[in-house]
């Protein structure tokens, strides 16, 4: 079973690239982030023609997440469902082939100690509460998303430059660690403990050709799925070409 995650950075602007990637990569499940469109404007027909069902939690202009799958997702939940008045479309979960799949678009945080940064840390606390409330560590769960946090020094191209910057502050990394402490394993780092690969590169200053990026797109899985993990990688090629997203897809494979 192949599960992937991709911040597509506007599904309408990247519709043909999305369809082409679905056809070439053939993931069983794809978690999408930053749709930047409402549910009504999502390209359901094009996705269906490519062979996929879609569960969507959209938002006009900003945010938006979806789960695409070859078999229809069931028991779809949109949002963290914790009673908090939060209009951001950042979280969707569904069951696909017996696995609970999450697509998450974590807040960016903007500037350290700004209201957006405080919201980001609180969102991570809410996410941990969601896991504690709805799951047990031995449930079959895969969480894919743009987490907007680089977990370790190896995940940024220049530690000295990134230290203390949003996406890499100690408080953010601790917030992600607190979520993972529920019982989640970083699929890429599990298989590649010493490999430096990135999933996001700024459009500016030739950052992609220079490979000056960060790894902020992750696939996390619960303990029962770790023995089934056979592969995980970043599709850097998809960051190339005309009008790419600034993120590359990340994928993993689970044996039956």
N, C-alpha and C positions, 0 to 999 in steps of 0.2 A: 504494500500500500504506500503510495507516494502522497505526501502532504506538503504543501508549499505555502509560503506567505509572501506578500508583495504589497508594498505601498506604491500604488499605481500613480499617485499624484494627479488625479482627475481622470476618472474612468471614461468620460466622453472624449477628452483630448487624446487618450491613449487606447481608444476602443480597438482599433485594428491591431495594435501591438499586443493587446490582451488576447484577442482571438487567435492571432498567430502563435502566441506562446502556449496557449491552451492546446492547440493542435499539435505543436511540435514537442512540448514537454510532457503532455498527457498526465498531469497530476490527477490523482483520484479526488483530491480536495485542494482547493486554493482559498486561503484567507486573504482578503483584499482590505486595504486601508486607504484612507484619504480619497474617497470616491468623489467628493465635492459635488454631489447632486442629490436630489430627492429620490425617494423610491420610484416615483412616477417617471423620472427621467433616466432611470437605470436601463442599460441596453439588454433587457431580458431576452429579446428575440435573437440577437446576435450570439449571446451566450448559450441559449438553447440550441441554436443551429450548430454550435461547436460541440454540443453533446453534454451540456451542464445545466443542472438546476441551480437556482440562486436564492439564497435567503439574504435579505438586504435590510440594513438599518441606515437610511440615508439622511442627509441634511443639506439644505441649499447652501452652496458656495463653500462650505467648510466641512471638515471631518468626513464621516460616513464610513461604514464597514460592511463587509459582506462575506458570506461563505458560499463558494461555488463547489459543487460536487457532482460526480457522475451518477450517484444515486441520491434521491431526494432527501435533503436534510429534514429531520423531524424534531419535535419538541424545541422549537426555536424560542430563544429568550433574547429580547433586545434591551440593552442597558443593564446596569448592575442591580436593578430591582431592589434597592435598599431604602426607598422612600425619600431619598435626597432629591431636591429640586435641581436637576441638572439637565439642561437642554442639549448638551453635546452628544452627538451620535458617535460613541467611541468603543462600543462593546456589543458583540453579538455572539451567542453560543448556540450550538445545535448538535444533535447526535447524527453521526454518519457511520454506517457499518459497525455499530456497537461502540464507537469511540466518541466521547464528548469533545467537540472541537470548538475552540474559542478563536475569534478574530478580534484583536484589540489594537486600538490606536491611542497610545498613551499621550497625555499632554506634553507639549514641547518644554514648557517652563519659562521660555523667554529669558528674562534676566534673573540672576540669583536674588532671592528675597523679594521679588516682585509678587503681586497678587497671583499671577499665572504660575509662578514657581511654587507658591504655597498651595495652590489648587492641585498642582501635579503631585506633590507629596501626599496630600489628602486623598487624591484619586487612587494612589497606590495602597493607602491604608484601607480604602473601601474595597479594592480588589482582593486584598488578603481576607477581608471579612466575607466577601462573596465566596471565596474558596472554602473558608471554615464553615460557612453556613450551608452550602449546597453540595459539598464534596467531602470524600474521605481520601486520604493519601493513596489508598489502593484502588481507587476508581481509575478507569481508563480515560485519561484526559490529555489532549494535546492543545497547547496554547501558542498560537502564532500571532505575530504582530510587529508593528513598529513601536518599540518600547521606549524610544527616545532616551535610552541610557546605554552607554558603553560600560559593561560590567567591570573590566579589568584594564590595566595599563596596556596590555597587548592589543586591546581593541581600539586604540587610537593611534594615529600615525606619528604624533609627537606629544609625548606625555607632558613635557615642560610647557608646551603651548596650551594644552588642554586643561591642565591642572587648575581647578577652581572655576572652570567654565561650565555653563549649563550643558547637560548631557553627561558630564563626567565628575560632578561634585560628589563629595563623600556622602552627603545626605541623600542624593539621588541613588547612588550605588547601594547604599544601605537599604533604601526603600525597596529596590528590586530584590535585594537579598532576602528581605523579610517576606516577600511574596514567594520566592523560591524555597524558603525554609518550610513552607507547607509540605514540601516533598517533590519539588520539580527539578528536573535535570535539563541543563542547556545542551541540546542535542549536538550542536556543532562543536562545542568545547569538549564534550564527552569523547567524541571520535578524533578530535584534532587538538589535543591539549597545548601544543606549542606552535600552532600555525597562526600566522597573522593574515587574516582576510577581512575585508571591509564590505559593508552592504550599502553605504550611503556616501556620496561625494557631492560637495557643493558644486552647483553649476558654474560658479565664478572661478576666475584665476586658474583655469586649466587643472582644477583639482583632480578630475578623473584621470586624464592622461598622466599626471604625476603620481597617481595612486595615493593621494593624500585624503584618506577617508576615515570613517569610523564604522564600527560594527554595532548597530543599534537595532537591527531587525533579527529577531530570535524565534526559535521554536523550542518550547519547553514541553517536557512530557513527564508524566508520573512514573513512579518506580516500576509498576508492572509492565510498562512498555519499553523500558530501557533494554532488557535482554533481546527485544525484537528489533532494536535499532541497528540497521546495517549500513546506512550511508547518510551523509548530510553535507551540503555544500551550498555555495553562493553561485548563482548564474551570472557571472560578471559580464558575459557577452550581451546580456539583455540591456545593459547600461549604455551600450554603444548605439550608433546609428542616428537616424533622424528623430528628433523630439522624444528622447527617452525620458522616463521618470528619473528622478535623481536617486532613486533606490533600485537595487537589483533584487530579483526574487531569491529567496532562500528555501531550500527543499530538504526533506528527509525521506528515507524509505524504511518501512517496517516490514519484516517478514511475517508471514501468516502464522 
